[in-house]
Each structure stands twice: as C-alpha cells, then as structure tokens.
Amino acid sequence: MSSSALAHELILGRYRALRPLGSGGMGHVWLARDEKTGLDVALKMVAREGKAGARAEREARAAAALRHPRCQRVFSLSRDTSHVYIAYEYIPGRTMREAMQAGELDDRGAVEVACQLLDALGHAHSRGIIHRDVKPANVLLAENTTIDARLLDFGLAQMAEFDTLTAVGDVPGTLAYVSPERLRGDNATAAADIWAVGVMLWESLAGRHPFRDSGTAETTRRIRSGAPPLEDMRPDLPEALRVAIGRALDLSPERRPDAKSLADELRNLPRRRKGHAAAPKSVRPSAAIDLAPAALASRAAPAALAALWTGWITATLPFYPASWPAGIAAAAAALAFLRPRAGLATALGIALFPLANISLGLALAYAFVALGWLALFWRSPKFGLAFAVGPVLATVGLLPLAPILVQTVPGRARKAYTTAMAVLVAAAVAGFRHGTLPFTDQPAPLGLGIAGSDRPGAVASAIWQFLTVHPTLITEAVVLAGAAMALPLVRRKGPWPAVFYGAALLAATTLLAPTSTVIPLVVAAWISAAALTLERLRTPSPLH
C-alpha cells in the first residue's frame, strides 16, 4: 500500500495513518489515529507472506502476554489478505541508539535504563518469554524529564509454549548483541538477554561497542573471546559497577545473574552521602548537576584545567585587554563545570584570536587541529583539556609523569593522543615563554618565521621543520604515548610489573632519545613505579 493511499484511506476501516515513524526488514510503522477510540497508536504493518508475517503474529502474542510498565503495550492484532497489523501504544520519544549517538545519555542515565530494561526482562522471563533481540534500537526512551524506558519489538521472542521459527544453524538477533553460547548453536535462555543488556551498558559507558567490527568474522571472534576490561576505557567508574557489568558479560551463561538480581545490584551501587540532593534522572545529562562529592570532583578537575588553559592563553598571547584574563578564566571554568562540551569548545576556541593576531595561517592551522580534537572528545568532553597538564609538569621537570595523570581519559587511543599532545603543547608554551624545550637543555627558538603568514600549509611546514630539528620532542611524545596505552595493563598486574614499567620508561626515553636530560627522566620513572606499586598494594583484587 502506497504512502498516499495510507494517508487517505482507513486501514481495516479503523486506523487513519498520520505519518511514518520508521521502517525495517519486518515492515513499516506509522503513527495512526484509531477512529473508534480516538487514541493515537503506533501501527506496525507487515506483509503476511514468508516468515515475516508469522514473526509479526508471534510478536503480538508475546507482547500481549506481558503486563508491565516497561514493556510497550499491544492493543490489537489484525489481518487482511496481504498484511498483519499490530496496534501498539504510541509513546513519543527516541530510541536508546539515537540518544547514545546524540550524546544525550550520561552514565547515571545509562545505568537507570539498564535497570528498567532488566525489570521488563524479568517480567518476560517469568512468563517463559526470551526476547532474543535486546539492543539499543529496540529500547524507546519516552519524552520525559526522567528516564522512562520501554522494551520494544518481540518479533524474535522465543516462547516456551511455541516451537521456534528459526531454522537449524540460524542465530536470530543482531550479531553485535548475540551471546557466545548462541553463536555455538545453544538455545537462547534468559542469560542471553542479560548478556545483551551487559553489552549495551558497556557500550553506553565506554562510548564504543566492545565487539562490533566491520567484518562479521572478527565480530564473532571478539564475542567468543569476551569483552575487554571496562576499566581500560573508564577507570573512573566505581569498581562495583564494573564488576556488575562483568558478571552480565560472563562467557558462561550459568554464571550470569538473573534480571532481578542484576537490577538490584545496579540499584544498590554506592549512593550519595546523606544531605545531598538527588539530581533528576534525566535523559539529557545537562538537565541537572549531580551533587554527589565524586560527581562534583569529576567536574571540578575539567573546570580547573579550563581556567588554567584560558588564563594562560589570554594572559600570555597579545590580544585581550590586561584586565580580561581572570574573568575569561572564571567564565571558562564555570562553563566547563556546568556544560562540559560547551566548556571544551570555548577553551579551545579562546586561542583563535590571539593566534590570528600573530598569523592568520597559524590560526587556521590551529582551528583545524582544535576541531579534530573537539570531535575526538565530543562524547567525553570532561577529558578534552587533560593535555594542559603537560606545560604544568614541564615547568617542574616531570613531564614523563603525563601518562599516569591522563589515565582517567577513556580509551587507550585517547590516552595516547592526550599524552602526545601534552608534550607538544608543553613545547609550544616553552616557545611562547622563550623558555627551555622539554627533555632538552636547549632554549626554545624565538620564532619559526610564521608571523604574518596567511597560508596554513606554510605554517604546518615550518612547525614540521622545527620538530625534525628537535627529534627528541617527537621521540618522547611517541614513547610516552605508548606508555599511556600500556599503563592500564600494568595497573591490573602485581607490583613487579609496575617496577618494570618504570625501568622500561627510563630505558626507552633515554635510549631512543640520547640527547634528553636524564635527571627528570630518572625522577619521573621512579615516581611512576612507586605510585603504581602503592596503588596496586592498596587496591583489592577485582572480583571475577
């Protein structure tokens, strides 16, 4: 049936199609008005031929068997000669996938969504229904001031009283969320749905999928190998939360918790101190500020870095009036505290005018790098200014400690980029201050011959020529970036790997860059080893 026909005819003599809501392999979904009741419904239309029609009827039977506020209600199942029609309650909102892609789901919201999904799954499992296709696209987040999730699409549901529609060897569901036992050909159990919730929670907290790859074979291999430690991506998360997710992603389905147990475990994570108001559980993390001490501390650090960075830029580079730096730094800190993404964009952009005052080409080249950096940290803006620790450490000769200080940055690649950027920014700051270049006893050049240049290419060429004349900077940046990537593994081992890390760091920085000043490297290596050893000795072994 064409869209124009749908818009002018009553479907089944009852439903008036208003606008399309979506489409997929199973059919089309329209917002429709039920002329008998006056209610707006989400009307799913599926062709009757083949498996699609049978699965649609199974979906309706499964949904009709559920009576839970976290499961989308089904009003009716109808048929004509060509289609199966399912009328669902219409709930304005967006899918969890859309919210994740837009960066609108914060950590607290992701955990709350998982808890609500587990409530829905617990209800379904108690009635012998296994969803088998739990994924972000099948979770609806209603338009509300609080988290209000619905589990959708029971089209692949397995019900105890019905035979499966799946052929031998088929694995129904979306591969990236399919459990390892189902890849082996085992029947789906409630544990498979728990696995999918664990994958979704890992993905929403880490900012990337633990298994998905461009190739099916590699994705399958990763699933069978198990999820990477969430600590590598988010070492700042509470250990109890990481342990709970790890239990949901246990390769053995028998060891995974049931839906109710996991929901209780997530809801009973360490709470705020008494006396601190609870922030609304908003889908948009910017809607409220979490007043828990740990949450405030996590915002205070980026705010301090924003103040440090913008204060230095405005005070050192000629452009802004002498009375402005303190005010700009305070405003940048407040913005970074309240709206981390806007704060990061502002802190990065504040340098454009002073750099354009020196060279338009330099400003354009910087803008290109800043936009790339903003894109890299768009999903985790609180960590976007971590590179600013570089100039601070360089002033006291401890720049090799940068890999340790950037460990809260999510993702090994971002840790490496941040560390390398810290080294390069420290060198740039030394140049503007006419100080000594990091890792050397050489004074920074007074200029690179780029003043007044309008061409970004010429500026980039001059900077590259400077780096080739001072290869120690590139070498140390690469070595320390590698150290930042290796540290998560070292932190999970015993104290001896920490000592080895310190020795390896010292050896790499001195052997690969023999012109480096040795004393700061030795001090930093020993401080690194001592800090890692103390951390390991004071941290209890993680639960498995």
Buried (B, 14 or more C-beta within 10 A) or exposed (E): EEEEEBEEEEBEEBBBBBEEBEEEEBBBBBBBBBEEEEEBBBBBBBBBEEEBBBBBBBBBBBBBBBEBEBBBBBBBBBBEEEBBBBBBEBBEBBBBBBBBEEBBBBBBBBBBBBBBBBBBBBBBBBBBBBBBBBBBBBBBBBEBEEBBBBBBBBBBBBBEEEEBBBEEEEBBBBBBBBBBBBBEEEEBBBBBBBBBBBBBBBBBBBBEBBBBEEEEEEBBEBBEEBBBBBBBBBBBBEBBBBBBBBBBBBBEBEEBBBBBBBBBBBEEEEEBEEEBEEBBBBBBBBBBBBBBEEBBEBBEBBBBBBBBBBBBBBBEBEBBEEEEBEEBBBBBBBBBBEBBBBBBBBBBBBBBBBBBBBBBBBBBBBBEEBEEBBEBBBBBBBBBBBBBBBBBBBBEBBBBBBBBBBBBBBBBBBBBBBBBBBBBBBBBBBBBEEBBBBBBEBEBBEEBEBEEBEBBEBBBBBBEEBBEEBEBBBBBBBBBBBBBBBBBEBBBEEBEBBBBBBEBBBEBBBEBBEEBBEEBBBBBBBBBBEBBBEBBEEEEEEEE
